[in-house]
Amino acid sequence: MSANARREFAQLLAGARSALECPDGPDHETRLRLISHLERAESLLDMHVVPWEIAVHIGQIDHRHGAELFAALDRDVLMAQVGAYRRLWWSEIEDKRDPAALDNDMVASIYFSQNQSECLATEIISIPGPESNVAAPVQGGRYLSISTHHVLPSTGDLLDAWAQLPPDQRPLRIADTGYGWFVRTDAGVQVPTAQVPSDLVAALSFARAHGFRYLLLDRDADELDELDHFDW
């Protein structure tokens, strides 16, 4: 099993589950191969906490005294850190609302809109898994990265606007990466096509059809022949 292949690991677990559900199903050779792969996966997990690439959400607040850095494995936890920090300094702005009664996104939105001397920048970085002595890792994972040129500029404006809304008011689960947008696209999410432009629907449908849970629209990512191209 490839050290960086999260999807391959999920497929291995699915194979083990299938073998347990249908003990008379796999033949002897298949069972031995599955056991060998499980042993390999076990050794990788023994050696490393996370034997594959992980995405880390980074936030930086620049202020007159320097900068504060935050990191988390998902956006909600990152914004909880930012919100907690900004509540400590709420007196820096002239807003009579109780920050404890506001959610983290609202706290950040209000604070930085009223204090022009400070700013928040967020991005998602990838930390590769450790090298393994197995063959090259299988390409794939939880998200598909494609160029922002696969959506119209007007759709980009919509994504920017949605990213600023409180999470429960967004048509889609979305995060601004600074270089594009990270959009959840797994089959459990019903895309409201009446609100979402057709170009974005096409990109989300393509990612979902190929087994990806998230779509990363990035200005530096590759373009795909299967999707329309738009000039910005």
N, CA, C and O of each residue as an XYZ file, in Angstrom:
928
protein
N       0.836     -1.195      0.000
C       0.000      0.000      0.000
C       0.867      1.239      0.000
O       1.847      1.296      0.742
N       0.543      2.223     -0.799
C       1.310      3.457     -0.885
C       1.113      4.290      0.365
O       0.002      4.394      0.885
N       2.192      4.883      0.844
C       2.122      5.629      2.088
C       1.208      6.828      1.984
O       0.582      7.204      2.975
N       1.110      7.445      0.812
C       0.339      8.675      0.665
C      -1.081      8.447      0.158
O      -1.830      9.410     -0.004
N      -1.469      7.201     -0.096
C      -2.732      6.946     -0.785
C      -3.856      6.718      0.209
O      -4.114      5.585      0.613
N      -4.519      7.786      0.600
C      -5.638      7.680      1.522
C      -6.775      6.858      0.902
O      -7.419      6.056      1.577
N      -7.006      7.078     -0.405
C      -8.073      6.330     -1.077
C      -7.748      4.842     -1.094
O      -8.631      4.006     -0.903
N      -6.483      4.516     -1.324
C      -6.081      3.111     -1.347
C      -6.314      2.467      0.015
O      -6.714      1.306      0.097
N      -6.064      3.224      1.082
C      -6.291      2.720      2.428
C      -7.784      2.478      2.655
O      -8.168      1.473      3.253
N      -8.629      3.407      2.174
C     -10.073      3.239      2.309
C     -10.548      2.003      1.546
O     -11.419      1.271      2.015
N      -9.968      1.779      0.369
C     -10.336      0.599     -0.412
C      -9.913     -0.683      0.301
O     -10.600     -1.702      0.226
N      -8.785     -0.621      0.988
C      -8.326     -1.778      1.745
C      -9.300     -2.098      2.873
O      -9.637     -3.261      3.092
N      -9.752     -1.077      3.585
C     -10.727     -1.289      4.653
C     -12.037     -1.842      4.102
O     -12.666     -2.703      4.717
N     -12.440     -1.337      2.935
C     -13.668     -1.839      2.316
C     -13.533     -3.318      1.967
O     -14.479     -4.089      2.127
N     -12.345     -3.711      1.486
C     -12.109     -5.116      1.175
C     -12.157     -5.992      2.417
O     -12.692     -7.100      2.386
N     -11.591     -5.484      3.517
C     -11.625     -6.235      4.773
C     -13.059     -6.373      5.283
O     -13.454     -7.439      5.754
N     -13.824     -5.306      5.188
C     -15.227     -5.352      5.620
C     -16.011     -6.366      4.795
O     -16.805     -7.138      5.333
N     -15.778     -6.354      3.480
C     -16.478     -7.289      2.602
C     -16.143     -8.738      2.951
O     -17.009     -9.612      2.920
N     -14.881     -8.977      3.282
C     -14.465    -10.335      3.639
C     -15.122    -10.792      4.934
O     -15.462    -11.966      5.078
N     -15.304     -9.869      5.880
C     -15.953    -10.211      7.145
C     -17.449    -10.434      6.959
O     -18.043    -11.304      7.596
N     -18.049     -9.638      6.077
C     -19.484     -9.775      5.838
C     -19.814    -11.064      5.092
O     -20.858    -11.675      5.319
N     -18.918    -11.466      4.207
C     -19.138    -12.673      3.388
C     -17.931    -13.601      3.536
O     -17.112    -13.691      2.621
N     -17.808    -14.288      4.666
C     -16.602    -15.097      4.916
C     -16.373    -16.202      3.894
O     -15.244    -16.668      3.734
N     -17.426    -16.629      3.199
C     -17.257    -17.683      2.193
C     -16.979    -17.120      0.805
O     -16.801    -17.868     -0.156
N     -16.943    -15.758      0.709
C     -16.807    -15.121     -0.598
C     -15.398    -15.172     -1.171
O     -15.196    -15.791     -2.215
N     -14.403    -14.536     -0.520
C     -13.056    -14.472     -1.110
C     -12.406    -15.853     -1.185
O     -12.545    -16.666     -0.272
N     -11.703    -16.103     -2.271
C     -10.970    -17.361     -2.357
C      -9.707    -17.265     -1.515
O      -9.373    -16.203     -0.989
N      -9.014    -18.383     -1.395
C      -7.848    -18.443     -0.511
C      -6.771    -17.446     -0.927
O      -6.180    -16.782     -0.075
N      -6.510    -17.336     -2.232
C      -5.469    -16.420     -2.720
C      -5.835    -14.964     -2.425
O      -4.983    -14.178     -2.011
N      -7.090    -14.614     -2.637
C      -7.541    -13.246     -2.358
C      -7.434    -12.935     -0.874
O      -7.040    -11.834     -0.490
N      -7.787    -13.911     -0.041
C      -7.714    -13.716      1.405
C      -6.273    -13.490      1.851
O      -6.008    -12.620      2.681
N      -5.342    -14.269      1.303
C      -3.934    -14.102      1.666
C      -3.412    -12.735      1.220
O      -2.651    -12.089      1.941
N      -3.826    -12.298      0.027
C      -3.395    -10.990     -0.466
C      -3.942     -9.870      0.422
O      -3.243     -8.900      0.714
N      -5.191    -10.016      0.845
C      -5.792     -9.019      1.725
C      -5.065     -8.967      3.063
O      -4.817     -7.886      3.597
N      -4.727    -10.127      3.600
C      -3.993    -10.171      4.867
C      -2.640     -9.489      4.728
O      -2.216     -8.757      5.622
N      -1.957     -9.729      3.598
C      -0.658     -9.100      3.360
C      -0.780     -7.580      3.307
O       0.043     -6.866      3.880
N      -1.810     -7.087      2.616
C      -2.008     -5.642      2.519
C      -2.360     -5.043      3.879
O      -1.933     -3.934      4.201
N      -3.134     -5.771      4.670
C      -3.481     -5.281      6.006
C      -2.240     -5.208      6.893
O      -2.086     -4.268      7.672
N      -1.365     -6.189      6.779
C      -0.124     -6.169      7.552
C       0.734     -4.972      7.161
O       1.350     -4.333      8.015
N       0.770     -4.671      5.855
C       1.549     -3.521      5.386
C       0.957     -2.221      5.927
O       1.685     -1.331      6.366
N      -0.360     -2.124      5.891
C      -1.020     -0.928      6.414
C      -0.777     -0.779      7.907
O      -0.569      0.327      8.405
N      -0.805     -1.900      8.616
C      -0.560     -1.871     10.056
C       0.838     -1.350     10.368
O       1.021     -0.560     11.295
N       1.822     -1.793      9.593
C       3.196     -1.345      9.835
C       3.350      0.143      9.556
O       4.075      0.836     10.270
N       2.668      0.642      8.513
C       2.727      2.073      8.215
C       2.130      2.893      9.349
O       2.686      3.919      9.739
N       1.002      2.441      9.875
C       0.360      3.171     10.963
C       1.181      3.097     12.244
O       1.156      4.023     13.054
N       1.908      1.999     12.428
C       2.788      1.897     13.590
C       3.948      2.879     13.495
O       4.394      3.418     14.508
N       4.440      3.112     12.272
C       5.603      3.982     12.078
C       5.237      5.459     12.059
O       6.037      6.294     12.481
N       4.041      5.799     11.575
C       3.690      7.191     11.347
C       2.271      7.462     11.826
O       1.400      6.597     11.743
N       2.051      8.662     12.322
C       0.710      9.041     12.757
C      -0.236      9.106     11.572
O      -1.341      8.567     11.622
N       0.196      9.765     10.507
C      -0.626      9.901      9.302
C       0.234      9.518      8.095
O       1.066     10.316      7.663
N       0.053      8.328      7.547
C       0.921      7.898      6.442
C       0.455      8.373      5.079
O       0.637      7.663      4.091
N      -0.138      9.548      4.998
C      -0.552     10.108      3.714
C      -0.560     11.625      3.811
O      -0.385     12.187      4.892
N      -0.759     12.274      2.699
C      -0.784     13.737      2.661
C      -1.999     14.271      3.402
O      -3.091     13.715      3.288
N      -1.815     15.348      4.161
C      -2.936     15.970      4.857
C      -3.007     17.449      4.481
O      -1.995     18.086      4.189
N      -4.222     17.970      4.497
C      -4.447     19.393      4.240
C      -4.563     20.112      5.576
O      -5.304     19.676      6.457
N      -3.838     21.204      5.728
C      -3.842     21.989      6.962
C      -4.340     23.395      6.655
O      -3.865     24.045      5.724
N      -5.295     23.854      7.443
C      -5.844     25.200      7.287
C      -4.999     26.169      8.116
O      -4.835     25.992      9.323
N      -4.472     27.188      7.452
C      -3.583     28.163      8.078
C      -4.260     29.531      8.092
O      -4.879     29.936      7.108
N      -4.137     30.234      9.207
C      -4.636     31.600      9.306
C      -3.567     32.518      9.867
O      -2.847     32.134     10.788
N      -3.451     33.723      9.327
C      -2.489     34.704      9.825
C      -3.184     36.038     10.020
O      -3.823     36.556      9.105
N      -3.055     36.591     11.215
C      -3.583     37.917     11.529
C      -2.407     38.878     11.631
O      -1.555     38.728     12.506
N      -2.359     39.855     10.747
C      -1.335     40.900     10.801
C      -1.876     42.084     11.586
O      -2.983     42.557     11.330
N      -1.081     42.563     12.552
C      -1.487     43.710     13.366
C      -0.268     44.578     13.649
O       0.841     44.272     13.209
N      -0.483     45.660     14.386
C       0.592     46.648     14.566
C       1.767     46.121     15.381
O       2.856     46.695     15.338
N       1.561     45.041     16.120
C       2.646     44.486     16.923
C       3.349     43.317     16.234
O       4.328     42.786     16.758
N       2.856     42.918     15.069
C       3.453     41.787     14.369
C       2.400     40.921     13.713
O       1.600     41.402     12.910
N       2.400     39.638     14.056
C       1.447     38.713     13.438
C       1.166     37.554     14.383
O       1.995     37.194     15.219
N      -0.020     36.981     14.230
C      -0.417     35.784     14.961
C      -0.737     34.698     13.939
O      -1.418     34.951     12.945
N      -0.243     33.491     14.190
C      -0.467     32.373     13.281
C      -1.336     31.313     13.949
O      -1.203     31.043     15.143
N      -2.227     30.719     13.158
C      -3.113     29.673     13.647
C      -3.106     28.526     12.636
O      -2.901     28.745     11.441
N      -3.328     27.317     13.117
C      -3.373     26.157     12.223
C      -4.367     25.146     12.765
O      -4.511     24.982     13.977
N      -5.055     24.466     11.845
C      -6.033     23.444     12.226
C      -6.233     22.500     11.049
O      -5.805     22.781      9.930
N      -6.885     21.386     11.317
C      -7.133     20.406     10.267
C      -8.445     20.639      9.537
O      -8.721     19.967      8.543
N      -9.257     21.573     10.008
C     -10.444     21.963      9.242
C     -10.745     23.428      9.515
O     -10.234     24.008     10.472
N     -11.582     24.024      8.665
C     -11.832     25.458      8.726
C     -12.567     25.855     10.005
O     -12.272     26.899     10.586
N     -13.521     25.034     10.451
C     -14.289     25.385     11.642
C     -13.385     25.537     12.863
O     -13.547     26.469     13.650
N     -12.434     24.617     13.015
C     -11.510     24.707     14.151
C     -10.609     25.928     14.006
O     -10.323     26.614     14.987
N     -10.161     26.199     12.774
C      -9.335     27.384     12.540
C     -10.091     28.649     12.922
O      -9.551     29.507     13.621
N     -11.341     28.774     12.469
C     -12.116     29.976     12.765
C     -12.468     30.066     14.242
O     -12.652     31.167     14.762
N     -12.566     28.934     14.930
C     -12.780     28.962     16.379
C     -11.576     29.594     17.077
O     -11.735     30.347     18.037
N     -10.366     29.283     16.588
C      -9.160     29.888     17.149
C      -9.130     31.392     16.874
O      -8.838     32.194     17.761
N      -9.440     31.756     15.621
C      -9.459     33.175     15.254
C     -10.513     33.913     16.060
O     -10.262     35.007     16.565
N     -11.705     33.312     16.183
C     -12.779     33.949     16.934
C     -12.420     34.159     18.393
O     -12.692     35.221     18.953
N     -11.810     33.157     19.017
C     -11.413     33.275     20.422
C     -10.389     34.393     20.609
O     -10.459     35.156     21.572
N      -9.441     34.482     19.681
C      -8.421     35.531     19.772
C      -9.039     36.911     19.605
O      -8.696     37.840     20.336
N      -9.937     37.049     18.659
C     -10.553     38.351     18.399
C     -11.497     38.764     19.523
O     -11.655     39.960     19.769
N     -12.119     37.833     20.202
C     -12.965     38.183     21.345
C     -12.138     38.806     22.468
O     -12.618     39.674     23.196
N     -10.890     38.353     22.599
C     -10.016     38.922     23.629
C      -9.726     40.397     23.367
O      -9.491     41.161     24.303
N      -9.742     40.799     22.088
C      -9.397     42.165     21.700
C     -10.602     42.919     21.143
O     -10.441     43.867     20.374
N     -11.795     42.504     21.526
C     -13.012     43.128     21.007
C     -13.090     44.614     21.349
O     -13.686     45.392     20.605
N     -12.494     45.004     22.462
C     -12.533     46.413     22.878
C     -11.760     47.319     21.927
O     -11.869     48.542     22.018
N     -10.976     46.733     21.009
C     -10.235     47.535     20.035
C     -11.162     48.189     19.011
O     -10.771     49.151     18.351
N     -12.374     47.681     18.875
C     -13.333     48.261     17.935
C     -14.519     48.812     18.711
O     -14.795     48.383     19.831
N     -15.214     49.759     18.110
C     -16.375     50.366     18.764
C     -17.644     49.650     18.312
O     -18.407     50.152     17.487
N     -17.840     48.485     18.870
C     -19.038     47.704     18.559
C     -19.623     47.210     19.875
O     -18.947     46.533     20.649
N     -20.871     47.549     20.120
C     -21.492     47.260     21.408
C     -22.075     45.854     21.494
O     -22.578     45.458     22.546
N     -22.014     45.101     20.407
C     -22.519     43.738     20.464
C     -21.627     42.862     21.338
O     -20.426     43.097     21.462
N     -22.244     41.845     21.942
C     -21.507     40.912     22.783
C     -20.854     39.859     21.896
O     -21.564     39.055     21.291
N     -19.529     39.834     21.796
C     -18.878     38.862     20.905
C     -19.137     37.420     21.318
O     -19.065     36.509     20.492
N     -19.439     37.213     22.600
C     -19.715     35.854     23.061
C     -21.011     35.313     22.474
O     -21.214     34.100     22.411
N     -21.892     36.223     22.042
C     -23.176     35.809     21.472
C     -23.102     35.637     19.956
O     -24.092     35.255     19.331
N     -21.946     35.914     19.360
C     -21.779     35.826     17.908
C     -20.956     34.596     17.546
O     -20.084     34.180     18.308
N     -21.238     34.008     16.368
C     -20.426     32.869     15.949
C     -19.059     33.351     15.470
O     -18.844     34.549     15.290
N     -18.156     32.428     15.269
C     -16.767     32.780     14.970
C     -16.615     33.547     13.664
O     -15.834     34.497     13.591
N     -17.355     33.145     12.630
C     -17.256     33.848     11.353
C     -17.755     35.282     11.470
O     -17.179     36.196     10.879
N     -18.833     35.478     12.238
C     -19.370     36.822     12.415
C     -18.407     37.692     13.214
O     -18.225     38.868     12.900
N     -17.790     37.118     14.246
C     -16.805     37.860     15.035
C     -15.669     38.342     14.138
O     -15.277     39.507     14.200
N     -15.138     37.445     13.301
C     -14.040     37.820     12.409
C     -14.485     38.867     11.400
O     -13.764     39.833     11.149
N     -15.663     38.684     10.821
C     -16.159     39.620      9.811
C     -16.332     41.019     10.390
O     -15.913     42.002      9.778
N     -16.947     41.112     11.565
C     -17.181     42.419     12.191
C     -15.862     43.069     12.583
O     -15.635     44.247     12.308
N     -14.996     42.294     13.227
C     -13.758     42.870     13.746
C     -12.887     43.432     12.629
O     -12.429     44.571     12.711
N     -12.658     42.641     11.588
C     -11.732     43.088     10.548
C     -12.342     44.139      9.630
O     -11.611     44.894      8.989
N     -13.659     44.199      9.558
C     -14.282     45.258      8.762
C     -14.225     46.598      9.482
O     -14.258     47.650      8.844
N     -14.139     46.564     10.820
C     -14.114     47.801     11.594
C     -12.705     48.208     12.021
O     -12.502     49.325     12.496
N     -11.760     47.335     11.861
C     -10.376     47.646     12.233
C      -9.497     47.451     11.000
O      -8.984     46.360     10.752
N      -9.336     48.519     10.238
C      -8.611     48.436      8.972
C      -7.106     48.252      9.155
O      -6.400     47.957      8.191
N      -6.612     48.422     10.371
C      -5.177     48.265     10.608
C      -4.778     46.798     10.781
O      -3.590     46.481     10.843
N      -5.763     45.909     10.856
C      -5.489     44.493     10.996
C      -6.181     43.726      9.877
O      -7.207     44.167      9.358
N      -5.622     42.586      9.509
C      -6.241     41.791      8.450
C      -6.003     40.310      8.711
O      -5.034     39.918      9.361
N      -6.908     39.509      8.187
C      -6.824     38.056      8.311
C      -6.636     37.444      6.929
O      -7.373     37.768      5.998
N      -5.664     36.573      6.796
C      -5.447     35.824      5.554
C      -5.474     34.335      5.888
O      -4.859     33.905      6.864
N      -6.183     33.552      5.083
C      -6.249     32.111      5.299
C      -5.857     31.374      4.023
O      -6.020     31.889      2.917
N      -5.348     30.185      4.192
C      -5.025     29.332      3.054
C      -4.980     27.883      3.517
O      -4.937     27.595      4.713
N      -4.990     26.989      2.558
C      -4.867     25.564      2.838
C      -3.555     25.075      2.240
O      -3.306     25.242      1.046
N      -2.722     24.473      3.076
C      -1.465     23.919      2.590
C      -1.504     22.397      2.724
O      -2.227     21.860      3.563
N      -0.734     21.720      1.907
C      -0.667     20.264      1.945
C       0.670     19.834      2.523
O       1.725     20.307      2.102
N       0.612     18.937      3.485
C       1.820     18.375      4.083
C       1.932     16.933      3.608
O       1.075     16.112      3.934
N       2.971     16.609      2.843
C       3.073     15.251      2.291
C       3.331     14.218      3.373
O       3.928     14.511      4.409
N       2.876     13.019      3.114
C       3.165     11.922      4.015
C       4.621     11.517      3.918
O       5.308     11.917      2.978
N       5.104     10.742      4.859
C       6.506     10.313      4.830
C       6.770      9.383      3.659
O       5.871      8.700      3.170
N       8.014      9.370      3.223
C       8.405      8.492      2.127
C       8.287      7.034      2.560
O       8.507      6.687      3.720
N       7.941      6.213      1.613
C       7.808      4.782      1.884
C       8.671      4.007      0.898
O       9.017      4.519     -0.167
N       9.014      2.789      1.248
C       9.827      1.974      0.349
C       8.966      1.151     -0.605
O       9.427      0.171     -1.189
N       7.714      1.565     -0.753
C       6.839      0.881     -1.703
C       6.829      1.662     -2.995
O       7.500      2.687     -3.116
N       6.071      1.180     -3.961
C       6.014      1.833     -5.266
C       5.420      3.221     -5.147
O       4.887      3.592     -4.102
N       5.516      3.993     -6.237
C       5.004      5.362     -6.246
C       3.539      5.381     -5.852
O       2.783      4.497     -6.254
N       3.118      6.387     -5.059
C       1.745      6.430     -4.570
C       0.739      6.592     -5.697
O       1.018      7.194     -6.734
N      -0.426      6.041     -5.460
C      -1.522      6.197     -6.409
C      -2.014      7.631     -6.364
O      -2.186      8.190     -5.281
N      -2.246      8.243     -7.531
C      -2.756      9.598     -7.576
C      -4.229      9.591     -7.205
O      -4.989      8.759     -7.700
N      -4.630     10.489     -6.360
C      -6.029     10.544     -5.949
C      -6.119     10.988     -4.508
O      -5.100     11.275     -3.880
N      -7.295     11.045     -3.991
C      -7.485     11.470     -2.622
C      -8.879     12.016     -2.421
O      -9.798     11.690     -3.172
N      -9.036     12.848     -1.407
C     -10.351     13.332     -1.039
C     -10.765     14.551     -1.839
O     -11.953     14.871     -1.886
N      -9.827     15.243     -2.472
C     -10.241     16.426     -3.217
C      -9.610     16.456     -4.612
O      -8.519     15.934     -4.841
N     -10.336     17.084     -5.524
C      -9.871     17.267     -6.895
C      -9.482     18.726     -7.073
O     -10.281     19.623     -6.802
N      -8.262     18.965     -7.525
C      -7.768     20.322     -7.742
C      -7.812     20.642     -9.226
O      -7.174     19.966    -10.033
N      -8.576     21.688     -9.590
C      -8.668     22.114    -10.989
C      -8.547     23.634    -11.056
O      -8.666     24.326    -10.046
N      -8.309     24.134    -12.254
C      -8.113     25.569    -12.457
C      -9.408     26.349    -12.234
O     -10.502     25.864    -12.522
N      -9.256     27.568    -11.716
C     -10.411     28.460    -11.581
C     -10.973     28.868    -12.941
O     -12.077     29.408    -13.014
N     -10.231     28.616    -14.012
C     -10.718     28.936    -15.359
C     -11.868     28.026    -15.797
O     -12.442     28.215    -16.869
N     -12.193     27.051    -14.970
C     -13.342     26.197    -15.288
C     -14.655     26.789    -14.772
O     -15.713     26.185    -14.950
N     -14.602     27.957    -14.138
C     -15.822     28.678    -13.759
C     -15.719     30.110    -14.271
O     -14.623     30.626    -14.490
N     -16.862     30.738    -14.456
C     -16.894     32.117    -14.946
C     -16.414     33.092    -13.875
O     -16.505     32.788    -12.686
N     -15.899     34.270    -14.277
C     -15.540     35.293    -13.294
C     -16.714     35.659    -12.388
O     -16.525     35.907    -11.198
N     -17.918     35.692    -12.942
C     -19.092     36.015    -12.122
C     -19.342     34.939    -11.065
O     -19.812     35.235     -9.967
N     -19.024     33.694    -11.405
C     -19.141     32.617    -10.417
C     -18.090     32.785     -9.326
O     -18.350     32.517     -8.153
N     -16.897     33.233     -9.726
C     -15.871     33.530     -8.730
C     -16.321     34.604     -7.758
O     -16.048     34.515     -6.561
N     -17.013     35.625     -8.268
C     -17.544     36.671     -7.391
C     -18.561     36.092     -6.411
O     -18.585     36.460     -5.236
N     -19.406     35.175     -6.908
C     -20.384     34.530     -6.031
C     -19.688     33.723     -4.932
O     -20.083     33.775     -3.767
N     -18.650     32.979     -5.316
C     -17.920     32.176     -4.340
C     -17.276     33.055     -3.277
O     -17.276     32.707     -2.096
N     -16.725     34.196     -3.691
C     -16.160     35.143     -2.727
C     -17.225     35.616     -1.747
O     -16.992     35.687     -0.541
N     -18.400     35.940     -2.286
C     -19.485     36.435     -1.436
C     -19.974     35.347     -0.484
O     -20.215     35.617      0.693
N     -20.122     34.126     -0.981
C     -20.588     33.034     -0.123
C     -19.604     32.742      0.998
O     -20.010     32.432      2.118
N     -18.311     32.840      0.703
C     -17.297     32.530      1.714
C     -17.354     33.498      2.889
O     -16.888     33.173      3.980
N     -17.923     34.687      2.678
C     -18.015     35.683      3.743
C     -19.262     35.506      4.598
O     -19.373     36.119      5.660
N     -20.201     34.677      4.150
C     -21.442     34.474      4.891
C     -21.225     33.520      6.063
O     -20.296     32.713      6.037
N     -22.074     33.601      7.092
C     -22.037     32.577      8.140
C     -22.281     31.205      7.518
O     -23.023     31.103      6.541
N     -21.677     30.152      8.058
C     -21.764     28.826      7.435
C     -23.188     28.358      7.143
O     -23.430     27.722      6.117
N     -24.139     28.668      8.042
C     -25.500     28.172      7.839
C     -26.271     28.950      6.775
O     -27.402     28.590      6.447
N     -25.672     30.013      6.233
C     -26.340     30.798      5.200
C     -25.735     30.580      3.811
O     -26.186     31.189      2.842
N     -24.732     29.728      3.706
C     -24.073     29.506      2.421
C     -24.809     28.438      1.611
O     -25.196     27.408      2.163
N     -25.004     28.666      0.324
C     -25.638     27.641     -0.515
C     -24.831     26.348     -0.576
O     -25.391     25.266     -0.751
N     -23.503     26.468     -0.430
C     -22.613     25.313     -0.436
C     -21.627     25.451      0.713
O     -21.405     26.551      1.219
N     -21.038     24.339      1.123
C     -19.969     24.387      2.121
C     -18.695     24.800      1.401
O     -18.194     24.073      0.543
N     -18.179     25.958      1.751
C     -17.111     26.563      0.959
C     -16.125     27.275      1.872
O     -16.498     27.762      2.940
N     -14.859     27.335      1.448
C     -13.828     28.093      2.154
C     -12.955     28.804      1.125
O     -12.626     28.244      0.079
N     -12.589     30.029      1.433
C     -11.696     30.811      0.575
C     -10.259     30.451      0.925
O      -9.861     30.564      2.085
N      -9.472     30.019     -0.060
C      -8.090     29.621      0.199
C      -7.095     30.747     -0.032
O      -5.912     30.599      0.274
N      -7.560     31.876     -0.572
C      -6.654     32.946     -0.946
C      -6.235     32.850     -2.402
O      -5.909     33.862     -3.023
N      -6.240     31.647     -2.950
C      -5.895     31.424     -4.355
C      -7.065     30.802     -5.117
O      -6.934     30.441     -6.286
N      -8.191     30.684     -4.453
C      -9.359     30.055     -5.045
C     -10.333     29.652     -3.958
O     -10.484     30.354     -2.958
N     -11.000     28.511     -4.152
C     -12.035     28.104     -3.198
C     -12.024     26.592     -3.035
O     -11.703     25.841     -3.956
N     -12.386     26.178     -1.833
C     -12.481     24.778     -1.457
C     -13.959     24.492     -1.235
O     -14.560     25.072     -0.331
N     -14.566     23.610     -2.037
C     -16.008     23.382     -2.001
C     -16.287     21.908     -1.745
O     -15.715     21.030     -2.392
N     -17.172     21.653     -0.794
C     -17.541     20.265     -0.521
C     -18.462     19.760     -1.624
O     -19.366     20.472     -2.062
N     -18.231     18.536     -2.068
C     -18.943     18.045     -3.242
C     -19.350     16.591     -3.139
O     -19.696     15.983     -4.152
N     -19.321     16.007     -1.937
C     -19.649     14.593     -1.823
C     -21.133     14.359     -2.078
O     -21.940     15.288     -2.034
N     -21.474     13.111     -2.342
C     -22.831     12.779     -2.783
C     -23.878     13.079     -1.725
O     -25.064     13.166     -2.044
N     -23.464     13.243     -0.458
C     -24.427     13.556      0.584
C     -24.906     14.988      0.551
O     -25.846     15.335      1.266
N     -24.290     15.825     -0.253
C     -24.676     17.230     -0.356
C     -25.491     17.435     -1.624
O     -25.025     17.136     -2.723
N     -26.700     17.941     -1.469
C     -27.553     18.215     -2.617
C     -27.244     19.608     -3.138
O     -27.453     20.595     -2.433
N     -26.751     19.697     -4.360
C     -26.388     20.990     -4.939
C     -27.657     21.734     -5.344
O     -28.411     21.233     -6.178
N     -27.919     22.921     -4.776
C     -29.112     23.698     -5.145
C     -28.898     24.409     -6.471
O     -28.449     25.555     -6.496
N     -29.216     23.742     -7.568
C     -28.900     24.272     -8.885
C     -29.611     25.580     -9.186
O     -29.175     26.324    -10.065
N     -30.688     25.878     -8.483
C     -31.365     27.155     -8.707
C     -30.499     28.314     -8.243
O     -30.643     29.428     -8.746
N     -29.601     28.075     -7.292
C     -28.719     29.113     -6.772
C     -27.309     29.020     -7.334
O     -26.600     30.023     -7.414
N     -26.902     27.820     -7.721
C     -25.523     27.596     -8.155
C     -25.446     27.636     -9.679
O     -26.189     26.914    -10.344
N     -24.560     28.465    -10.253
C     -24.436     28.563    -11.715
C     -24.089     27.221    -12.352
O     -23.497     26.351    -11.714
N     -24.465     27.068    -13.612
C     -24.279     25.793    -14.305
C     -22.806     25.407    -14.443
O     -22.479     24.220    -14.425
N     -21.905     26.399    -14.581
C     -20.488     26.069    -14.704
C     -19.950     25.429    -13.428
O     -19.142     24.502    -13.481
N     -20.409     25.936    -12.275
C     -19.981     25.363    -11.004
C     -20.639     24.006    -10.779
O     -20.008     23.086    -10.259
N     -21.898     23.882    -11.167
C     -22.582     22.591    -11.069
C     -21.827     21.534    -11.872
O     -21.660     20.404    -11.415
N     -21.370     21.906    -13.076
C     -20.629     20.963    -13.924
C     -19.334     20.518    -13.252
O     -18.994     19.335    -13.276
N     -18.614     21.464    -12.653
C     -17.356     21.124    -11.985
C     -17.602     20.235    -10.766
O     -16.876     19.267    -10.540
N     -18.636     20.573     -9.978
C     -18.961     19.768     -8.802
C     -19.402     18.363     -9.209
O     -19.007     17.376     -8.587
N     -20.213     18.280    -10.244
C     -20.697     16.980    -10.710
C     -19.546     16.117    -11.217
O     -19.519     14.909    -10.981
N     -18.596     16.740    -11.914
C     -17.435     16.006    -12.414
C     -16.622     15.442    -11.248
O     -16.235     14.273    -11.262
N     -16.366     16.277    -10.241
C     -15.587     15.820     -9.086
C     -16.315     14.700     -8.350
O     -15.710     13.697     -7.972
N     -17.610     14.880     -8.152
C     -18.389     13.877     -7.430
C     -18.445     12.558     -8.204
O     -18.365     11.482     -7.611
N     -18.584     12.646     -9.533
C     -18.654     11.438    -10.360
C     -17.357     10.638    -10.318
O     -17.359      9.430    -10.555
N     -16.250     11.314    -10.016
C     -14.955     10.634     -9.960
C     -14.540     10.303     -8.528
O     -13.380      9.985     -8.269
N     -15.494     10.381     -7.603
C     -15.251      9.909     -6.248
C     -14.595     10.886     -5.308
O     -14.124     10.486     -4.243
N     -14.548     12.173     -5.670
C     -13.910     13.161     -4.801
C     -14.951     13.830     -3.907
O     -16.053     14.157     -4.349
N     -14.586     14.023     -2.660
C     -15.505     14.633     -1.699
C     -15.435     16.152     -1.732
O     -16.387     16.831     -1.348
N     -14.307     16.685     -2.192
C     -14.124     18.136     -2.237
C     -13.593     18.554     -3.603
O     -12.901     17.796     -4.283
N     -13.935     19.773     -3.980
C     -13.405     20.383     -5.198
C     -12.573     21.593     -4.796
O     -13.066     22.496     -4.120
N     -11.314     21.608     -5.212
C     -10.437     22.746     -4.967
C     -10.258     23.502     -6.273
O      -9.596     23.020     -7.192
N     -10.847     24.684     -6.352
C     -10.661     25.564     -7.505
C      -9.477     26.465     -7.204
O      -9.547     27.315     -6.316
N      -8.398     26.282     -7.934
C      -7.147     26.976     -7.650
C      -6.619     27.618     -8.926
O      -6.612     26.994     -9.987
N      -6.183     28.855     -8.820
C      -5.731     29.576    -10.021
C      -4.481     28.968    -10.638
O      -4.215     29.185    -11.820
N      -3.705     28.210     -9.861
C      -2.478     27.607    -10.377
C      -2.642     26.134    -10.742
O      -1.676     25.491    -11.154
N      -3.841     25.594    -10.597
C      -4.057     24.170    -10.871
C      -4.210     23.914    -12.372
O      -4.350     24.844    -13.167
N      -4.181     22.653    -12.732
C      -4.293     22.262    -14.140
C      -5.729     22.400    -14.648
O      -6.690     22.394    -13.878
N      -5.837     22.525    -15.965
C      -7.146     22.538    -16.608
C      -7.456     21.151    -17.166
O      -6.555     20.398    -17.536
N      -8.749     20.830    -17.218
C      -9.200     19.534    -17.707
C      -9.913     19.693    -19.044
O     -10.657     20.652    -19.249
N      -9.686     18.759    -19.940
C     -10.354     18.807    -21.243
C     -11.853     18.554    -21.117
O     -12.634     18.991    -21.962
N     -12.252     17.847    -20.057
C     -13.655     17.461    -19.921
C     -14.561     18.614    -19.496
O     -15.783     18.498    -19.597
N     -13.991     19.720    -19.025
C     -14.786     20.847    -18.536
C     -14.566     22.078    -19.409
O     -13.524     22.224    -20.048
N     -15.563     22.958    -19.426
C     -15.454     24.199    -20.194
C     -14.359     25.098    -19.626
O     -14.026     25.031    -18.443
N     -13.810     25.937    -20.499
C     -12.774     26.902    -20.110
C     -13.327     28.312    -20.274
O     -14.013     28.610    -21.252
N     -13.018     29.185    -19.298
C     -13.475     30.573    -19.351
C     -12.285     31.497    -19.111
O     -11.456     31.242    -18.237
N     -12.208     32.573    -19.894
C     -11.142     33.554    -19.731
C     -11.483     34.520    -18.603
O     -12.623     34.961    -18.460
N     -10.464     34.835    -17.807
C     -10.638     35.796    -16.707
C      -9.905     37.084    -17.061
O      -9.916     38.035    -16.279
